[in-house]
Amino acid sequence: MADMRKRQEKSKEWAAKGHGEYQEVQSEQDFFKAMKVMDKHMAAIARKHLETKVVKINAEKSPFLTERLKIWMLPTLALIKNEKVEDYIVGFQDFGNTDDFETDVLEQRLAKSEMLDYEWPAQRPKALAGPAKALRKGGVDRTGSDEDSDFD
């Protein structure tokens, strides 16, 4: 019963935001809200990290660069070092698939790719710690048999 109430509340919230209707987008600003979010974070990072050059391109007005950098989704950060693309941050998947994240999280992601100098906190967030390293176990068969060949 409580689950049904939660779904009903979500439905009302979505309806208030215009979900469930087929509409024409009135302005590009409505469509590219994600770009505004990334712009805000990147502007803060550019002011704070002078060691890193931060530039923005308009994908629509720069088709050559967009194609050359293999940008297919907005927002995309192409992380370039010594004229070579080292890494990409595509969308908000590195930030929990939400546009509501702190600039510090983006800084940590950029530092993980060695794009800026960053003082890591004592404990790194699990989301940015990287995959756990697999331990491979194996070794020598110590059964005492010195038989090498199976084809005798």
Buried (B, 14 or more C-beta within 10 A) or exposed (E): EEEEEEEEEEEEEEEEEEEEEEEEEEEEEEEBEBBEBBEEBBEBBBEEBEEBEBEEEEBEEEEEEBEEBEBEEBBBBBBBEEEEEEBBBBBBEBBEEEBEBEBBBBBBBBBBBEBBEBEEEEEEEEEBEEEEEEEEEEEEEEEEEEEEEEEE
